[in-house]
Amino acid sequence: MIYFIVNYSDKHLSRSNFMKKYILGSLLILIGCSTTEKMVINGNLDNAIKEQTKTEKLEQIFKDSETFSKTITGFMLFDPEGDSSIYAENENKYMIPASNTKLFTYYAGLNVLGDRIPALKYTIKGDSLIFWGTGDPSFLHPDFGTDDVYNFLSSFEGKLYFSDSNFNDENLGPGWSWADYNSYYSAEKSPFPIYGNVVRVTIEHIEEYHLAKENGEYLINPKIFNKYIDDGVLSDNGRFVLERDRVGNEFEYAFTSDTSRYETDKPFHYSPQLIVELLSDTLKKNVEYLPGAKLPSSHEMIYSMESDSLYKKMMLPSDNLLAEQIMLMISGVVDEELNSSSGIRYVKDNFLSDLPDEANWRDGSGLSRYNLFTPRSMVALLEKLDEKVEETQLLDALPQGGKQGTIRRLYANKDGGEPYVFAKTGTLSNNHCLSGYVITKSGKKLIFSFMNNNYVISTSEVQAQMDEILWFIYENY
């Protein structure tokens, strides 16, 4: 049996280097299965055997999985320290990533937007202030506390004019399901989001127990007992009361009701007329729409919240609107015009040209089923993030198994210890992905990408199989 252990000093996962390292790393499995000779290069035989045994066990889990026999699954496990692939399955196959797309959006924002979010572009002409949106989603958002733009607009003593002439995009992304228009996760893109582009409604749920009535009388048999019901009783312990007096026929009656409230968000349809109406109502001053006002090359800019805070609010709950608006803001920084596709093209050309497989990237959120990435490109992107962002900050921005975000109830440490899975989920009907980092029991940080497509079983079954594999990786690497 021949074993190769190869160390690389180059930490950059360019397309050519990635393929060389992936192919050489794969020799550990392929050659180890075909020969009985033993050769160790720059390593130790015992360690090589142990590594091979672990990899064989991992491979066997995939092969024996009844769950994965019902899915199209791509997977890659990568060691950034050793700069080599540990195990891969369909890693070069294109898959629908769903909200794994937000990892691309996160990386794009880190490279383009800077430390603070661009909030408003404006120019002053005489006694008039003309302003254009940047796509900043934080203005009057119910979950944000930013008020810089509000204070600026409300304190201006002249006339206010809003223009959306710099917006050249559709409100819904390509490949989105029209049937989702009424759901919060499909809130519309716009140049000047306000209130998160949703109507937040408080729902009141009332559960009540009372004596039924018909024609003004209680439904009692015999009916004569209606006159013996005392319905002026107040229940002091919250329970339903219907009790007869011990020595008479008078009945004390008190109904109970249990009221609970919760909030739900419903998207509203963007129009510039609605925006100026909302602004006028909120600012308590008139705001007019100026459709023909082009954004001048010389203009002023206001900034709002810190970018890192916005990224975290996008990543942990997987907020689609925030992701879409980030891509709009990126396009406005590089080209003045707000158009998600132009922002995506810019990021691909300038920061992602070295991915092992070109990303078919169509929106910021992952709602589009036109998005297609490969597991090994997801891994390459995650290595880029790992190199760009300080580790504590990066892991804090990601959902953590058993602790926070979309995996707070999944992938918990079975020993009761600290989280070991730090990863972004991605879910559409019949598709579920998870890509991120595993911090193993030995302290090693590994990069992985799970992409499961085209299944009709329950997503919970897919998650359970992924949980088994991630725990095996945690304990053995």
C-alpha positions in Angstrom: 0.0 0.0 0.0 1.4 3.4 -1.0 0.7 6.5 1.2 1.4 10.0 0.2 1.5 12.8 2.7 2.0 16.1 0.9 2.6 19.5 2.7 2.0 22.8 0.9 3.2 26.2 1.9 1.0 28.1 -0.5 -2.2 29.2 1.4 -4.1 30.5 -1.6 -6.7 28.4 -3.2 -6.4 29.6 -6.8 -8.2 27.6 -9.5 -5.0 25.9 -10.8 -3.4 25.4 -7.3 -6.7 24.1 -5.9 -7.0 21.5 -8.6 -3.4 20.4 -8.1 -3.8 20.1 -4.4 -7.2 18.4 -4.7 -5.8 15.8 -7.2 -2.7 15.1 -5.2 -4.7 14.9 -2.0 -7.0 12.4 -3.6 -4.1 10.1 -4.3 -4.1 9.2 -0.6 -7.4 7.3 -1.2 -6.9 6.1 -4.8 -3.4 4.7 -4.5 -4.0 3.4 -1.0 -6.8 1.1 -2.4 -4.7 -0.3 -5.3 -1.3 -1.3 -4.0 0.4 -2.9 -1.0 3.7 -1.0 -1.2 4.5 1.5 1.6 6.1 4.8 0.9 5.9 7.9 3.2 7.0 11.3 1.9 7.7 13.9 4.5 5.6 12.2 7.1 5.1 9.3 9.5 3.8 5.8 8.5 1.6 5.4 11.6 0.0 8.8 11.1 -0.6 8.0 7.5 -2.4 4.7 8.4 -4.5 6.5 10.9 -5.5 9.2 8.5 -6.3 6.6 5.8 -8.4 4.6 8.3 -10.4 7.7 9.2 -11.0 8.6 5.6 -12.1 5.1 4.8 -14.6 5.2 7.6 -15.9 8.5 6.4 -16.3 7.2 2.9 -18.1 4.2 4.2 -20.6 6.3 6.1 -21.5 8.0 2.8 -21.7 4.7 0.9 -23.9 3.0 3.5 -26.2 6.0 3.9 -29.8 5.2 3.1 -30.6 8.9 3.3 -28.0 9.9 0.7 -29.3 7.2 -1.6 -32.5 9.4 -1.8 -30.6 12.7 -2.5 -28.2 14.2 -4.9 -25.4 15.1 -2.5 -22.1 16.9 -3.0 -19.6 17.1 -0.2 -16.1 18.3 0.4 -13.9 18.3 3.5 -10.8 20.4 3.3 -7.8 21.0 5.6 -6.7 24.6 5.2 -3.6 24.1 7.3 -2.4 21.1 5.3 -3.9 22.8 2.1 -5.4 19.5 1.0 -8.7 17.8 0.4 -9.5 15.1 3.0 -12.6 13.7 1.4 -14.9 14.7 -1.4 -18.0 13.3 -3.1 -19.5 15.0 -6.2 -17.5 18.0 -5.3 -17.3 19.3 -8.9 -21.1 19.0 -9.5 -23.2 22.1 -9.7 -25.9 22.3 -7.0 -28.6 24.8 -6.0 -27.0 26.5 -2.9 -30.1 28.3 -1.6 -29.0 30.6 1.3 -25.4 29.4 1.1 -25.4 32.2 -1.5 -25.3 34.7 1.4 -21.6 33.6 2.0 -20.9 35.1 -1.4 -22.8 38.2 -0.5 -20.9 38.5 2.8 -17.6 38.2 1.0 -18.7 40.7 -1.6 -19.6 43.2 1.1 -16.3 42.8 2.9 -14.4 43.6 -0.2 -16.5 46.5 -1.5 -18.5 48.4 1.2 -16.0 49.4 3.8 -16.6 49.8 7.5 -19.9 51.7 7.4 -22.9 51.3 5.2 -23.6 54.1 2.6 -27.0 55.4 3.5 -28.0 58.3 1.3 -26.7 60.3 -1.6 -27.8 64.0 -1.9 -27.2 67.3 -3.4 -28.5 70.8 -2.3 -29.8 73.3 -4.8 -30.9 76.6 -3.3 -33.5 75.8 -0.7 -34.0 72.2 -2.0 -32.4 68.9 -1.0 -32.6 66.2 -3.6 -31.7 62.7 -2.4 -31.3 59.2 -3.8 -31.3 55.9 -2.0 -28.2 53.7 -1.9 -30.2 50.5 -1.0 -29.4 50.8 2.7 -32.0 48.6 4.4 -31.6 50.1 7.9 -33.8 53.2 7.5 -36.6 53.0 10.1 -36.2 49.2 10.1 -38.0 47.9 13.2 -35.0 45.7 14.1 -32.3 48.4 13.8 -31.7 51.5 15.9 -30.1 53.8 13.3 -31.4 57.3 12.9 -28.7 59.3 11.1 -30.7 59.6 7.9 -33.9 60.4 9.7 -32.3 63.1 11.7 -30.6 64.6 8.6 -33.9 64.7 6.6 -36.1 65.9 9.4 -33.7 68.7 10.4 -33.4 70.1 6.9 -35.4 73.3 6.7 -35.9 73.5 3.0 -37.8 71.4 0.5 -37.2 67.7 0.2 -37.2 65.8 -3.1 -36.7 62.0 -3.6 -35.5 60.5 -6.9 -35.1 56.8 -7.8 -33.5 57.5 -11.2 -30.4 55.5 -10.1 -32.5 52.3 -9.6 -32.3 50.0 -12.6 -33.5 46.7 -11.3 -36.5 44.5 -10.8 -38.2 44.4 -7.3 -38.1 40.6 -7.3 -34.9 38.7 -8.3 -34.5 36.3 -11.3 -35.7 32.8 -10.6 -37.7 33.8 -7.5 -41.1 32.1 -6.9 -43.9 34.5 -7.6 -46.1 32.5 -5.2 -43.9 33.8 -2.3 -44.7 37.5 -2.8 -46.7 37.6 0.4 -44.0 36.2 2.6 -41.5 38.2 4.6 -38.6 36.2 3.1 -39.6 37.5 -0.3 -39.7 41.2 0.5 -39.0 43.4 -2.5 -35.7 45.1 -3.4 -35.8 48.8 -3.6 -33.5 51.8 -3.8 -34.7 53.4 -0.6 -36.0 50.7 1.8 -38.2 52.0 4.6 -39.5 50.0 7.6 -37.7 46.9 6.1 -40.1 47.1 3.1 -42.7 45.3 5.2 -45.8 46.0 7.2 -45.4 44.7 10.7 -48.7 43.5 12.0 -49.5 42.4 15.6 -51.7 39.3 15.7 -53.9 38.7 18.7 -54.9 35.1 19.5 -57.8 34.7 21.9 -58.8 31.4 23.4 -62.1 31.7 25.3 -64.3 29.4 27.3 -67.9 30.6 27.9 -71.4 29.4 28.1 -72.9 29.3 24.6 -76.0 31.5 23.9 -78.8 31.4 21.4 -81.4 34.1 21.0 -80.1 35.9 24.0 -80.3 32.9 26.4 -77.8 30.4 27.6 -78.1 27.0 26.0 -79.3 25.2 29.1 -81.7 22.4 29.5 -84.1 22.9 31.2 -84.3 26.5 30.0 -85.8 27.7 33.2 -82.4 27.6 34.8 -81.3 30.7 32.7 -82.7 32.9 35.5 -80.5 31.2 38.0 -77.2 32.0 36.2 -75.2 34.8 37.9 -72.8 36.0 35.2 -71.4 38.9 37.2 -68.8 36.7 38.9 -65.2 37.7 38.4 -62.7 34.8 38.4 -59.7 35.7 40.4 -57.6 32.7 39.5 -58.1 32.7 35.7 -60.2 29.5 35.7 -63.6 28.9 34.2 -66.3 29.1 36.8 -69.7 27.4 36.8 -70.6 26.4 40.4 -74.0 26.0 42.1 -74.6 27.4 45.5 -74.4 24.5 48.0 -77.9 25.1 49.4 -79.7 26.6 46.4 -79.9 26.6 42.6 -78.0 29.7 41.9 -75.0 29.1 39.6 -72.0 31.4 39.6 -70.5 31.8 36.2 -67.3 33.4 35.0 -65.8 32.9 31.6 -62.1 32.8 30.9 -60.0 34.0 28.0 -56.4 33.6 27.2 -54.9 36.2 24.9 -51.5 36.0 23.3 -49.9 38.3 20.8 -47.2 37.9 18.2 -45.9 39.9 15.3 -45.7 39.0 11.6 -44.2 40.9 8.7 -45.9 41.2 5.3 -44.0 42.8 2.3 -45.5 45.9 0.7 -45.1 46.6 -3.0 -42.6 49.3 -3.8 -43.5 52.5 -5.7 -41.8 55.9 -5.4 -45.1 57.4 -4.7 -45.5 55.1 -1.6 -42.0 56.0 -0.4 -42.7 59.8 -0.5 -46.0 59.2 1.3 -44.3 57.2 4.0 -41.5 59.7 4.3 -43.9 62.6 4.5 -46.0 60.8 7.2 -42.9 59.9 9.2 -40.9 63.1 8.9 -44.1 65.2 9.4 -43.0 67.4 6.5 -43.7 67.3 2.8 -41.5 65.1 0.5 -42.0 65.2 -3.2 -41.1 62.7 -5.9 -38.7 64.0 -8.6 -38.5 61.2 -11.2 -36.2 62.9 -13.7 -33.5 64.0 -11.4 -30.3 62.2 -12.4 -27.7 61.6 -9.7 -24.9 64.1 -10.4 -21.3 62.9 -10.4 -20.6 65.4 -7.7 -22.8 64.6 -4.7 -22.6 64.1 -0.9 -22.9 60.9 1.0 -24.3 60.0 4.5 -23.3 56.7 6.1 -25.3 54.8 8.7 -24.6 51.6 10.6 -21.4 49.5 10.9 -21.1 47.0 8.1 -20.2 44.1 10.4 -23.5 44.6 12.3 -25.5 44.4 9.1 -23.6 41.3 7.9 -24.3 39.5 11.2 -28.0 40.4 11.0 -28.1 39.0 7.5 -26.2 35.8 8.3 -27.7 34.6 11.6 -31.4 34.6 10.7 -30.7 34.3 7.0 -32.4 37.6 6.2 -33.1 37.7 2.4 -33.9 41.4 2.2 -30.7 42.4 3.8 -28.7 40.2 1.5 -30.4 41.6 -1.6 -29.9 45.2 -0.4 -26.2 44.5 0.2 -25.8 43.5 -3.4 -27.6 46.7 -4.5 -25.4 48.8 -2.3 -22.3 47.2 -3.8 -23.5 48.0 -7.3 -24.1 51.6 -6.3 -20.5 51.9 -5.0 -18.8 50.5 -8.1 -21.2 51.9 -10.8 -23.5 54.5 -9.1 -26.5 52.6 -10.7 -28.4 50.2 -8.4 -28.5 46.8 -10.2 -27.8 43.5 -8.4 -26.5 41.8 -11.6 -23.8 44.5 -12.2 -22.7 44.2 -8.6 -22.4 40.4 -8.9 -20.4 40.7 -12.2 -18.0 43.2 -10.5 -17.4 40.9 -7.6 -16.9 37.8 -9.7 -14.4 39.6 -12.1 -12.4 41.2 -9.3 -12.5 38.8 -6.4 -13.7 35.4 -7.5 -12.1 34.7 -10.8 -9.9 32.0 -9.3 -12.6 29.8 -8.0 -12.2 26.2 -9.1 -15.6 26.3 -10.8 -17.2 29.6 -12.0 -20.2 30.4 -9.9 -23.5 30.8 -11.6 -24.5 33.5 -9.2 -27.8 35.3 -9.8 -29.0 37.1 -6.6 -27.8 38.1 -3.2 -30.1 36.0 -1.0 -30.2 32.5 -2.6 -34.0 32.7 -3.3 -33.2 32.1 -7.0 -33.0 28.6 -8.2 -30.8 29.8 -11.0 -27.9 30.0 -8.6 -25.6 27.0 -9.1 -22.3 26.5 -7.2 -20.1 23.4 -6.6 -19.1 22.2 -3.2 -15.4 22.8 -4.0 -16.1 26.4 -5.0 -18.0 26.8 -1.7 -14.9 25.5 0.1 -12.6 27.8 -1.8 -14.9 30.8 -0.9 -14.8 29.8 2.8 -11.0 29.7 2.7 -11.0 33.2 1.2 -13.3 34.3 4.1 -11.0 32.6 6.6 -8.0 34.5 5.2 -9.8 37.8 5.1 -11.6 37.9 8.5 -10.2 37.5 11.9 -11.3 34.1 13.3 -13.3 35.3 16.3 -15.2 37.8 14.1 -15.8 35.3 11.4 -17.2 32.6 13.6 -19.3 35.1 15.5 -21.0 36.2 12.3 -22.0 32.6 11.5 -24.8 30.4 12.8 -23.4 28.1 15.5 -24.6 24.6 16.2 -26.7 24.5 19.4 -26.2 28.1 20.1 -27.2 30.8 17.6 -28.8 31.5 14.2 -30.5 29.0 12.0 -28.7 26.0 13.5 -29.3 26.9 17.2 -31.3 23.7 17.5 -29.1 21.6 15.3 -25.6 20.2 15.4 -25.1 20.8 19.1 -22.0 19.4 20.8 -23.1 16.0 22.1 -20.6 16.2 25.0 -22.2 19.4 26.2 -19.2 21.5 25.2 -18.8 24.6 23.1 -20.2 24.8 19.5 -18.1 23.0 17.0 -20.1 23.7 13.8 -20.0 27.2 12.4 -21.9 27.3 9.1 -24.4 28.9 6.9 -27.6 27.0 6.1 -29.4 27.1 2.7 -32.9 25.7 2.3 -35.5 25.7 -0.5 -38.1 23.0 -1.0 -36.3 19.8 -1.8 -32.9 21.3 -1.3 -30.8 21.8 1.8 -27.1 22.9 2.1 -24.7 23.6 4.9 -21.3 25.1 4.4 -18.8 26.4 6.9 -16.2 25.3 9.5 -15.8 22.5 12.0 -13.5 23.0 15.0 -12.6 19.4 15.8 -12.0 17.9 19.3 -8.2 18.1 18.6 -8.5 21.8 17.9 -8.1 21.6 14.1 -10.2 23.9 11.9 -11.6 22.2 8.8 -13.7 23.6 6.0 -16.7 21.7 4.6 -19.6 22.0 2.2 -22.7 19.8 2.2 -25.0 20.4 -0.7 -28.1 18.2 -1.0 -30.5 18.7 -3.9 -33.6 17.1 -5.5 -34.9 15.0 -2.6 -38.5 14.3 -1.6 -37.7 13.0 1.9 -37.9 15.3 4.9 -35.2 17.9 5.5 -34.9 16.7 9.1 -33.8 13.3 7.8 -31.1 14.9 5.7 -30.0 17.0 8.7 -29.8 13.9 10.9 -27.4 12.2 8.5 -25.3 15.4 8.2 -25.2 15.6 12.0 -23.8 12.1 12.2 -21.1 12.9 9.7 -20.1 16.2 11.2 -19.9 14.6 14.7 -17.6 11.8 13.2 -15.4 14.6 11.8 -15.3 16.4 15.1 -14.3 13.3 17.0 -11.8 11.9 14.6 -9.8 14.7 13.0 
